Amino acid sequence: MTQSLTIFSPAGAVQKAVEIRRAQRRLTQRGFEVQLDADVLARQQRFAGSDEQRLAALHRVADAVPDVALAARGGYGLTRLLDVIDWRRIAASIERGTRWVGMSDFTALQLGLLAHARGCGVTWAGPLAVEFGRSEAEGGADDITEDCFVEAMQEELEAIGFRERVAVRGAAPHDGFEAEGLLWGGNLTLLCALLGTPHAPKVKGGILFVEEVGEHPYRVERMLLQLHQAGVLDAQKAVLIGDMGSVRAAPNDRGYRLQDALHAVQARTQTPLLVGLPHGHGSTKVCLPVGARAQLVVQGREVMLAWGHV
C-alpha cells in the first residue's frame, strides 16, 4: 500500500529548492505519495520562515497525520520552538501512526518528545529530505541509506549491524558484551545544549547514540566529558559513537586525534563506548528508532542492535 509522506521545514531554510523537487521525485519512485508542506521553501534569514511559521508547520503536519513526516533539513531553529510546541499534538500523531524522521537539529524535537511524552511511540533518526535530492558525491543518501529508510518506514527494519572500530590499540575490547535499554540520542551538540532544560530526557539504563560533524576532536571530547560530568554517560549501559565527520588537524595537535579524545572519555567512565555506528552526516546512515527498547550484542567486533522483540 502506498504511504503518504510530507516534507516540511522545522529548522534551517532549504538552500536549493531543486533538491526538494528531486527528493520528491526520488521518494515517489520508491513508492511514497509525497506532499510538500506549504512552507517547506519559506525563508527568513537563515531559518525556514519565522518561528511562528515553523511552529505552525509542525502542528499542521501533526494534525494531517501522514504516514511519514520527513524534515527537509537540519541547520538550526527547533531550539527556538521547544517552549511552545504542543507536545500532545505531536504525540497524538505518533500514536495514530505518523513516523517522524530527521536528524541533526531534529534531535531537539526527538529529545523533547522523550522528555514530555515518553511512551507515545518512537521517532526515527534518519536521513533528511535534501539528502534524497543530492547525488552521493554531493553528500546525498547512498543505496544503503535509502533502502534502510524504506524498510524502516514499511516497519520491516528490526535490526542493524556494524563492525566496531577500536578507538585504542588492542583486540576487540567489547567481545561478549550485551545490553538492553531505551535507545536514544542524536546530535552531540544538541544533547549538550539541552542539558539542564525541561526538554532534556532523563534516561537511565539506556543505549545512547551520538553523531557530530565539523567539530575538532577536542570539542567532541569536551562535549562527551560534559555529558559524563552531568552524570549522563555513567547512567547508560552503552554509548554508540556514530560518524563524527572530519576536520583539519591543528598545528598544535601533535598527533592528537579523535581516537585519543574517545580514549580520554572512556578512561573516565565505566560505560562502554562502541565506535563505528553508521549514522551521522555522512552519505551512509542507518535509521534508528528513538525511544524504542533495544538489545545490543557484540560478538568479536561485530555489533548487532535490534528492537521490536525486546
N, C-alpha and C positions, 0 to 999 in steps of 0.2 A: 504494500500500500504506500502511495506517495506521501511523504511527510512534508508538512508546511515548515518553512524556515524563514525567519525575519532577521534581516541585518539592520542593526541600529548602532548609534554612536553615543556612548555614555561618557566619553573622556576627550581624548585629543581629536582634532579635526583631521579628516581624511585629506591626505596631501594630493592624491591623484584620483580624480573621480573615475578614470578609466579602470583603475584596479578594482573598484567595487563593481563596475559593469562586467569586467572579466570574471570576477568571483561569482557573480550572479549566473553567468553562463556556465561556468565550470560546475557549480553546485547543482544547477539544473540538469546538466549532463549526468551527474551522479545520482539522479532520481529525486531531488528535492523540488518542491514547489516554492520558489524563492520570492519573497516580497522585500522591498526596501522601505524602511521606515521613512516617514515624510521628512524628517530632519537628518537623515543619515549623512547628507553632504553639507549640513549647516556649518557655519564658521563664525566665530567671534574671537579675535586674536588667535591664540593657539588652540582654542577649545572648539568642540563640535557644537557651537551655539552657546547661548547664555546658560547659566546654571539652571534657570527655570525651564529652558527648552530641553536640556538633557534630562532633568528630573522628570519632566512630562513624558519624554520618550521612554524612560524606564517604566513608568507606570502604565503608559499606553500599551507597551509590549506585554507587560504582565496581564493586563485586562484582556488582551486579544487571545492569550493562551495559545501561541503557536507550538508546534511540536518542538521546535528548536529556536532559541533566541541567541543569535551569534553576534558578539561585539565586533564592530568594524575594525577598531584598532585600539591600542593602549595609549601611551603618552602620559598625560596627567589630567585629572579632572574629577574622578569619582570621590576623592577625599573631600572635596568641597560639598558633596551631596550627602555624606553619611549621616549628618544630624537631622536631615529632613526626609530621608527615604521612608516610604510607608512599607516597612518590612513585612507586614501581614499580607500586603498585596503581592509582593514578590513570592513569599512563602506559599500563598494560595495557588499561584500559577504553577509552582513546582509540584504541589500536591495534586494538581489537575493534569500534570503530565508534561509541562514545559521543561526542556533541558537547556539551561543557561550555560553558554560556553564562552570562554575567553581566558586571557592570562595577562601577565604584566600588570598594568594599572587595574585590571579587572579583579585582581587579588583583593582589593579593598572591599568590593561588593561581596565576594565569596566569604571572606573572613567575617564581614559584618553579619551575614546571614547565620554563620555559625554562632556568633555572639548573641544575636537577637532572636533567632528562630531555629535553633538546632532541633533536629528531629523532623523537619518538614520535608526532608529528602536531600538529594545530592545536587551539586552543580558540577560542571566539568571544566577542569583546567585543560585547555587545548588550543588549537590554532585560532588566530584571529581572521576575520573575513579577508582583509587585504592580502593575506598570505596565499589565498586561493587565486588572487589576481596577478600574482607575480610568477616569473619563472624561478626555478630552483636557484639559478645563478644570481638572481636578483634578491634572494632571501625568501623565496616563497616556499610553500609546502611541497615536500617530496612525496613520492608514491607511498612510503611507509606512513607518513603523517596523514595523508589523505585517506588511505584505506582504514587506518586506525580510527579516524574521525567518523567515517561512515559506519563502521562496526559499532562504535560507541553509541551513535545516535539511533541505531537499529536495535540497541540493547543486546548485542551479540558479543560485546567485548567484556570478558570477565577476568582477564589477567594480562599482565605484560611481563616481559623478562629482559634482563640486560646483563652484561658481563661487567663485574666490578673492576674498576681501575684502582690499583693500590696507590694510595696517596703517599706512602712512605715505603722505603725499601723493605723487602721481605715477602714471604709467601702469603697466600690469601689469609688475612687475619680473621675473617668472619665466617670461615667454613663451619657449617653446622648450626649457625645462628638461626633462630626462629623467633618471630614476634607477631603479636596480633593487637590491633588497636584501631582507633579512628584515624583515617587518612586525611591530612590537612596540610595547608601550606601555600606556597606560591612564590611571588617575587620577594626577594630578601629585603630590599629597601622598604617595601610596603609593610612587611611583617614588623620591621623595627619601628616604622613610623606610627603604627597603631598601638604599640606598647603604651600602657598607661591610659588608654582611652576606653570609653564604653564599647568600642567597636572591635576590640581585641578579644577573641575567644580564649577561654581558659580551658586548655586541653591537657589532661593528664593521661599518661599511658598511651599516647598516640604515636602514629608514624608520620613524622614531619618531612615534607619535601621542600627544597628551596632551589631557586634559579636566579640568575642575575646576568647583566650584560653591561659592558663598558666600564666596569669598576676595577680599579687596580687591586691586586691580591691583598694589599694591606687594608683596603677598605672592606673587602669581603671578610677578612679576618676580624676587623673591628666590629662589623655588624653581627657576625656569629658570636663574638665574645659578648656583645650587648645582650643577645638572646640568652647566652649562658649565664651572665651576671644577673639577668632578670629572672632566672630560675626556669626558663622555658626548656632549654636543652636537657637538663637533668630530669625534667618531668616526662620526657618522651622515652619510648622504647627503642627508637631508631630514628636517624636523620638521613634522608636520601639527598645526596648532592647532585643536582642536575647541571645543565650547561651553564657555565659562568662566563662564556664569551672569552675574548682575548684582548689584551691591551699591550701597548709597547712598554717594555721594561724601562724603568728609570735608571739614570746613571749611578745613583747611589744604592740600587738594589743589591748589587754584589752577589748575584746568584739567587736572591730571594724570589720564590715563585709561588704559584697557587698551592702547590703541594706542601710547601713549607707553612703557608698560612693555615691549611687544614690540619697539618700535623700539630701546630701550636694549639689549635682549638681542641683536637682530640686528646691532647695531653691533659686537658683541664676538665674533661667530662667523661663519665663512665658510659654515656650513651654512644653506641657505635655510629660512626659516620661512614656511610657507604657511598662511594663515589662512582659515577658513571650513568646515572639515570638519564635516559634520552628524552629530556624535556627542558625547554627553555627557548631562547631566542634564535637558536639555530634552525636549519631547514628541517631537521628531523625532530619531531616531538610526539610522544605518545599522549593519549588522553587519559586523564586521571580523575576519578570520581571524588571530589572534595566532600567530605562528610560521610563517606561510606566506611563500614567496618572492613578492614583489610587484613590479610595474612601475608607475612613476609618470611620467605625461606631462602637460605643461602646454602648452596652445595658447591664446594670449591670456590670458584669465583663467579659462578652463575647465580643470579638473583632472580627470584620469582615473586611477584607481587600480585595477589589475587583478591577478588572481592565477590560478593554475591552469594557465596556459600559459607560465609563465616558465621 
